[in-house]
Amino acid sequence: MNARQLIKATALVSISAFLGACSSSDSTDNSVDCFDCAVISTVSADFTSSAVQFTDTIPAFEISSDYAAQDLSDVRFLTFGDHFYRMGRFGINNLAKFSFDDAENPIWEYSVAKDDSDNPNPYTVVFVSETQAYVLPFGTDEIIEINPSVTDSNQQSDFIVDRLDYSKYSFGAGIRAVDGFVEDGLLYVLLAGLDGLFVPQTSRILVIDTSTNFEVGVNGSGEAFELGIKNASDIDLVGDYIYVSGLGKYASFDGSEPRELTGGIEKVDISGITYSSTLLVDDNNVNGQIAGVKVSPSDNKAYLIRYNAFQDNDLIQFNPTSGAVSASPNDGFSGLDIKTIEIDSSNQLWVALGDTVNPRIEVISIADDSSVATINTIRNPVRIEFADTTN
């Protein structure tokens, strides 16, 4: 495949060209037309600012200008229903809700910390419904149930519904919840299993019944499901299987401690009463740490991010059934600062690329490996979510 052969007539997008479907119609209108759009979290290359941009998921992939910008970098945007959310992470610890009708002024904004000394460092929010969601913390022991349907910023007692203590899964520095999803009324939470010095311990998948907030013991153990890979960081559900990627241990900055290839991709079968897992991809076989995974629901094809060094990553295909990994990276996707990958409802792979000069997203057709679009962003794209709205 050649990711640089682009359909330029319809898909090559520049920032100066946007007056289209994902931008407001005049300079004073903060509304965004977002039907099945992508919500893109962006962060400046010098880590001093952040914002959100919105883009169509079909040609010509028109993209908006910045919205909800801040002079903070550890910020991510999420979406659910007719709204999007701005999440401040380490040291910020807040969550704000926006309507696509007004992408600049939040409906509400709340801290998720108990007090000024509390630093939950929320990594993501998993939505069950318009009235129920869970904030997953990296830095503390409590998963926070919230009610996103509050109507303003003066309903703190209604906003925080419950705090669920899972300190039994902490290695002294918080439960390190890094990702999650809801399926059939159950909340699945990926726990990285890192201690206070970021040394990998035991990674787990915690399962919670969202109707009761009680933990669901896996395999009769009364405990979370233990993974074989270390430093789990990404999770993808396809059918009855959960695919989890683990990074293992990073090398020390000064080079005195080498990396440890103790991660990989683990495939967990959740189809029956008893969960089971296999090591689908051994990171030793790809000669590098695995920083992300996405599996196509309609093709027997999947992708991993191989981490070589800081801002040096490769995109590599693998077979999600056999675990066979391509011998070389995808054409044009080697040695790049790959921030994240996602698959949209049209079976297109979105690859977010950081670059001090040309930050962008490359969109690829998974069916035939052809390049579909280059979407230029103002800052580095670091997270992509796909909205499903009625706007």
URWO-V443863 format. One record per residue. RES is the residue in three letters. OMEGA is omega as a letter, one per 40 degrees, with the letter a starting at -180 (* if undefined). Layout:
res={RES:RES}
omega={OMEGA:OMEGA}
//
This chain:
res={MET:ASN:ALA:ARG:GLN:LEU:ILE:LYS:ALA:THR:ALA:LEU:VAL:SER:ILE:SER:ALA:PHE:LEU:GLY:ALA:CYS:SER:SER:SER:ASP:SER:THR:ASP:ASN:SER:VAL:ASP:CYS:PHE:ASP:CYS:ALA:VAL:ILE:SER:THR:VAL:SER:ALA:ASP:PHE:THR:SER:SER:ALA:VAL:GLN:PHE:THR:ASP:THR:ILE:PRO:ALA:PHE:GLU:ILE:SER:SER:ASP:TYR:ALA:ALA:GLN:ASP:LEU:SER:ASP:VAL:ARG:PHE:LEU:THR:PHE:GLY:ASP:HIS:PHE:TYR:ARG:MET:GLY:ARG:PHE:GLY:ILE:ASN:ASN:LEU:ALA:LYS:PHE:SER:PHE:ASP:ASP:ALA:GLU:ASN:PRO:ILE:TRP:GLU:TYR:SER:VAL:ALA:LYS:ASP:ASP:SER:ASP:ASN:PRO:ASN:PRO:TYR:THR:VAL:VAL:PHE:VAL:SER:GLU:THR:GLN:ALA:TYR:VAL:LEU:PRO:PHE:GLY:THR:ASP:GLU:ILE:ILE:GLU:ILE:ASN:PRO:SER:VAL:THR:ASP:SER:ASN:GLN:GLN:SER:ASP:PHE:ILE:VAL:ASP:ARG:LEU:ASP:TYR:SER:LYS:TYR:SER:PHE:GLY:ALA:GLY:ILE:ARG:ALA:VAL:ASP:GLY:PHE:VAL:GLU:ASP:GLY:LEU:LEU:TYR:VAL:LEU:LEU:ALA:GLY:LEU:ASP:GLY:LEU:PHE:VAL:PRO:GLN:THR:SER:ARG:ILE:LEU:VAL:ILE:ASP:THR:SER:THR:ASN:PHE:GLU:VAL:GLY:VAL:ASN:GLY:SER:GLY:GLU:ALA:PHE:GLU:LEU:GLY:ILE:LYS:ASN:ALA:SER:ASP:ILE:ASP:LEU:VAL:GLY:ASP:TYR:ILE:TYR:VAL:SER:GLY:LEU:GLY:LYS:TYR:ALA:SER:PHE:ASP:GLY:SER:GLU:PRO:ARG:GLU:LEU:THR:GLY:GLY:ILE:GLU:LYS:VAL:ASP:ILE:SER:GLY:ILE:THR:TYR:SER:SER:THR:LEU:LEU:VAL:ASP:ASP:ASN:ASN:VAL:ASN:GLY:GLN:ILE:ALA:GLY:VAL:LYS:VAL:SER:PRO:SER:ASP:ASN:LYS:ALA:TYR:LEU:ILE:ARG:TYR:ASN:ALA:PHE:GLN:ASP:ASN:ASP:LEU:ILE:GLN:PHE:ASN:PRO:THR:SER:GLY:ALA:VAL:SER:ALA:SER:PRO:ASN:ASP:GLY:PHE:SER:GLY:LEU:ASP:ILE:LYS:THR:ILE:GLU:ILE:ASP:SER:SER:ASN:GLN:LEU:TRP:VAL:ALA:LEU:GLY:ASP:THR:VAL:ASN:PRO:ARG:ILE:GLU:VAL:ILE:SER:ILE:ALA:ASP:ASP:SER:SER:VAL:ALA:THR:ILE:ASN:THR:ILE:ARG:ASN:PRO:VAL:ARG:ILE:GLU:PHE:ALA:ASP:THR:THR:ASN}
omega={i:a:a:i:a:i:a:a:a:a:i:a:i:a:a:a:a:i:a:a:a:i:a:a:i:a:a:a:a:a:i:i:a:i:a:a:i:i:a:i:a:a:a:a:i:i:i:a:i:i:i:i:a:i:i:i:i:i:e:i:a:a:a:i:i:i:i:a:i:i:i:a:a:a:i:i:a:i:i:i:a:a:i:a:i:a:i:a:a:i:i:i:i:a:i:i:i:i:i:i:i:a:i:a:a:i:i:i:a:i:i:i:i:a:a:a:a:a:a:i:a:a:i:i:i:a:i:a:i:a:a:i:a:i:a:a:i:a:i:a:a:i:a:i:a:i:a:a:i:a:i:a:a:a:a:a:i:a:i:a:a:i:a:a:i:a:i:i:i:i:i:a:a:a:i:i:a:a:i:i:i:i:i:i:i:i:i:a:i:i:a:i:i:i:a:i:i:i:a:i:a:i:a:i:i:a:a:i:a:i:a:a:i:i:i:i:a:i:i:a:a:a:i:a:a:i:i:i:a:i:i:a:a:a:a:i:i:a:a:a:i:i:a:i:i:a:a:a:i:i:i:a:a:i:a:i:a:i:i:a:a:i:a:i:i:a:a:i:a:a:a:i:a:i:i:a:i:i:a:i:i:a:i:a:i:i:i:i:a:a:i:a:i:a:i:i:a:i:i:a:i:a:i:i:i:i:i:i:a:a:i:a:i:i:a:i:i:a:a:i:a:a:i:a:i:a:a:i:i:a:i:a:i:i:a:i:a:a:a:i:i:i:a:a:i:i:i:i:i:a:a:a:i:a:a:a:a:i:a:i:i:i:a:i:a:a:a:i:i:i:a:a:i:a:a:i:a:i:i:i:a:i:i:i:a:a:i:a:i:a:*}
//
